[in-house]
Amino acid sequence: MVKRFILMAIAAIFFFLQFPIHNASALELTEETRTIPLNEEGEMTTLSSEQITNGNRLFIRECTQCHLQGKTKTNNNVSLGLEDLALAEPPRDNLLGIVDYLKYPTSYDGEDDYTELHVNVTRSDLYPELRDFTEEDLYDVAGYVLVAPKLDSYWGGSIYF
């Protein structure tokens, strides 16, 4: 009995030593990573780490149903990748462009009004997901969408790997 207990104790110790134990550390974003285009004119803005964290949290909570990892499940031809955002009309590869889209969504070519087809703050009666979003929340989510490609090489693109 004692021999069995000792063998079990030794086995347990070896088992637990197999797990690497490290201190957790948060990702430190450099100022360069946090600097994104503000508008179409090329002005730049630098977001705080708190803004990016809040944008990430809100994006995961409200946007990943359709835009997991920056891909668009409902239209594989258009993603949240920087190239696709730049080719939209008007261009959405800047902070104010994405904020404008979250308020007044349009088709990729800018011809059609999508306020009844895409989640937005203007029609909270149809899309309660963004009902509680503040103006700062819109900026944070838009900022996260522009920073995410710098953090994840798989951001945007096709949903078919």
C-alpha positions as CSV (number, residue, x, y, z in Angstrom):
1,M,0.0,0.0,0.0
2,V,2.8,2.4,1.0
3,K,4.8,1.4,-2.1
4,R,1.8,2.1,-4.3
5,F,1.3,5.5,-2.7
6,I,4.9,6.5,-3.2
7,L,4.8,5.4,-6.9
8,M,1.6,7.4,-7.4
9,A,3.2,10.5,-5.8
10,I,6.3,10.1,-8.0
11,A,4.1,9.7,-11.1
12,A,2.1,12.8,-10.2
13,I,5.3,14.9,-9.7
14,F,6.6,13.8,-13.1
15,F,3.2,14.5,-14.7
16,F,3.0,18.1,-13.3
17,L,6.6,18.8,-14.3
18,Q,5.7,18.2,-17.9
19,F,3.7,21.5,-18.0
20,P,5.8,24.5,-18.8
21,I,5.1,27.3,-16.3
22,H,5.8,30.8,-17.5
23,N,4.7,34.3,-16.4
24,A,1.9,35.6,-18.5
25,S,2.7,38.8,-20.4
26,A,0.5,41.1,-22.4
27,L,1.4,42.0,-25.9
28,E,3.1,45.4,-26.0
29,L,2.1,47.4,-29.0
30,T,4.7,49.8,-30.3
31,E,3.7,53.4,-31.3
32,E,4.3,52.4,-34.9
33,T,1.8,49.5,-34.6
34,R,-0.7,51.8,-33.0
35,T,-0.4,54.5,-35.7
36,I,-3.1,54.3,-38.4
37,P,-4.5,56.5,-41.1
38,L,-7.1,58.9,-39.8
39,N,-8.7,60.0,-43.1
40,E,-8.4,59.9,-46.9
41,E,-6.0,62.8,-46.9
42,G,-3.3,60.7,-45.3
43,E,-3.3,62.2,-41.8
44,M,-2.3,59.7,-39.2
45,T,-3.4,59.1,-35.6
46,T,-1.9,57.0,-32.8
47,L,-4.3,55.0,-30.7
48,S,-3.8,54.1,-27.1
49,S,-3.4,50.5,-26.0
50,E,-6.7,50.9,-24.1
51,Q,-8.5,51.9,-27.3
52,I,-7.2,48.9,-29.2
53,T,-8.1,46.6,-26.3
54,N,-11.6,48.0,-26.2
55,G,-11.9,47.7,-30.0
56,N,-10.8,44.1,-29.9
57,R,-13.3,43.3,-27.1
58,L,-16.1,45.0,-29.0
59,F,-15.1,43.4,-32.3
60,I,-15.1,39.9,-30.8
61,R,-18.4,40.5,-29.1
62,E,-20.3,42.0,-32.0
63,C,-18.5,41.5,-35.3
64,T,-17.0,38.0,-35.3
65,Q,-20.2,36.3,-36.2
66,C,-19.7,37.6,-39.8
67,H,-16.1,38.8,-39.7
68,L,-14.0,36.2,-38.0
69,Q,-10.3,37.1,-38.3
70,G,-11.3,39.9,-40.7
71,K,-12.9,37.6,-43.3
72,T,-16.4,38.2,-44.5
73,K,-18.6,35.1,-44.2
74,T,-21.5,36.6,-46.2
75,N,-19.3,37.8,-49.1
76,N,-16.0,36.0,-49.6
77,N,-15.0,38.6,-52.2
78,V,-14.8,41.5,-49.7
79,S,-12.8,41.2,-46.5
80,L,-11.6,43.6,-43.8
81,G,-8.1,43.3,-45.2
82,L,-6.4,46.7,-45.9
83,E,-6.3,46.1,-49.7
84,D,-10.1,45.4,-49.8
85,L,-10.8,48.4,-47.6
86,A,-8.7,50.7,-49.8
87,L,-10.5,49.6,-52.9
88,A,-14.0,50.3,-51.5
89,E,-15.8,53.4,-52.6
90,P,-15.3,55.6,-50.6
91,P,-12.1,54.1,-49.3
92,R,-12.5,52.4,-45.9
93,D,-8.8,52.0,-45.1
94,N,-8.8,54.8,-42.6
95,L,-10.4,55.4,-39.2
96,L,-13.0,57.9,-40.2
97,G,-14.0,55.8,-43.3
98,I,-14.8,52.8,-41.1
99,V,-16.6,54.9,-38.5
100,D,-18.7,56.4,-41.4
101,Y,-19.4,52.8,-42.6
102,L,-20.6,51.8,-39.1
103,K,-23.0,54.7,-39.1
104,Y,-24.1,54.6,-42.8
105,P,-23.1,51.3,-44.5
106,T,-23.1,51.2,-48.3
107,S,-22.3,48.6,-50.9
108,Y,-18.6,48.1,-51.8
109,D,-19.0,50.4,-54.8
110,G,-20.8,53.0,-52.7
111,E,-23.9,52.9,-54.9
112,D,-26.4,51.2,-52.6
113,D,-27.5,52.1,-49.1
114,Y,-27.0,49.1,-46.7
115,T,-28.5,50.5,-43.6
116,E,-31.1,47.7,-43.6
117,L,-28.6,45.0,-44.6
118,H,-25.5,45.6,-42.4
119,V,-25.2,46.2,-38.7
120,N,-25.0,49.9,-38.0
121,V,-25.7,52.4,-35.3
122,T,-28.3,54.3,-37.3
123,R,-30.8,51.5,-37.3
124,S,-30.6,50.2,-33.8
125,D,-34.2,49.1,-34.2
126,L,-33.0,46.4,-36.7
127,Y,-29.6,45.8,-35.2
128,P,-29.5,46.0,-31.4
129,E,-25.9,44.8,-31.4
130,L,-24.6,48.3,-31.7
131,R,-27.4,50.0,-29.7
132,D,-25.1,50.8,-26.8
133,F,-22.0,51.8,-28.8
134,T,-20.7,55.2,-28.0
135,E,-18.8,57.4,-30.5
136,E,-15.6,56.3,-28.8
137,D,-16.6,52.6,-29.2
138,L,-17.0,53.2,-33.0
139,Y,-13.5,54.7,-33.1
140,D,-12.1,51.9,-31.0
141,V,-13.6,49.2,-33.2
142,A,-12.5,51.0,-36.4
143,G,-9.0,51.4,-35.0
144,Y,-8.8,47.7,-34.1
145,V,-9.8,46.7,-37.6
146,L,-6.9,48.8,-38.9
147,V,-4.3,47.6,-36.4
148,A,-5.3,43.9,-36.6
149,P,-3.6,43.2,-40.0
150,K,-0.3,44.4,-38.3
151,L,-0.8,41.8,-35.6
152,D,-2.1,38.8,-37.6
153,S,-0.7,37.9,-41.0
154,Y,-3.9,35.9,-41.7
155,W,-6.2,38.9,-41.1
156,G,-8.7,39.4,-44.0
157,G,-8.5,37.4,-47.2
158,S,-10.4,34.4,-48.2
159,I,-12.4,32.2,-45.8
160,Y,-11.3,29.2,-47.9
161,F,-7.8,28.2,-46.9
